[in-house]
Amino acid sequence: MNDKQLVALQAAKYVKNGMLVGLGTGSTANYFIEELARRQRDEGLKITTVASSTISANMAQSLLLPIVALEHISYIDLYVDGADEITPEMTLLKGRGSDLVKEKLLAKAATQFIAVADESKLVSTIGQNFVIPIEVIPFAWQLTKKNLQDAGGQGDLRPNAAKDGFWVTSHGSYVLDMNFDKSLDAKTLNALISDTPGVVEHGIFYGLTDAVFVAANGVITERWA
Ligand code: 5RP
């Protein structure tokens, strides 16, 4: 069993009968979804799920997990998702893909949000290994980019896969992939980007994580806020 699978299975132990469970997106979250389906089949676990992306929704459906649409929920019991970066203060960088709006809504709606990762995701500061994805309203992208540049950001619109247009998220936003001064702390950066007009959502998950489960060479560490 690899480290991503180990932490996903550990997080699945926190799922109890009757819960409404948020499904993250990515390879680590996929292991969690598979384990929920196994527990439903082998142990008779009774849960309802809500997905953070079409791909997770499709996976849950194909594994016969009961699923409700995001627009029909106002809370969830537990959300489990991976991350691209995790700081010692448990701030996350997420949203390498196209679904960070739904991911952040679920993280905020959850009574408990557990982030799961292997140790490659541990960083000392947000933005250490990845650019910060910032979803912007398409018609506002130039004004938003200018404001973020004036605040010290550097970067540009993410191209689409064919490199003949711009990437469009599941929410219909463009994505500015930006770097900022590494000395800015996560709280300041979070507020700076959130307060910029035209920004729909961004990949810094500040103050949302209840626990981080990290596995390194087969050993799981649970950290609770
Ligand atoms: C997608 C995410 C993923 O959770 C993150 O990229 C981690 O992916 P993986 O588990 O495949 O390493 O934030 O928006």
Boltz pocket constraint, residues with backbone or C-beta under 6 A from the ligand:
constraints:
  - pocket:
      binder: B
      contacts: [[A, 24], [A, 25], [A, 26], [A, 27], [A, 28], [A, 29], [A, 81], [A, 82], [A, 83], [A, 84], [A, 93], [A, 94], [A, 95], [A, 96], [A, 97], [A, 98], [A, 99], [A, 100], [A, 103], [A, 116]]
      max_distance: 6.0
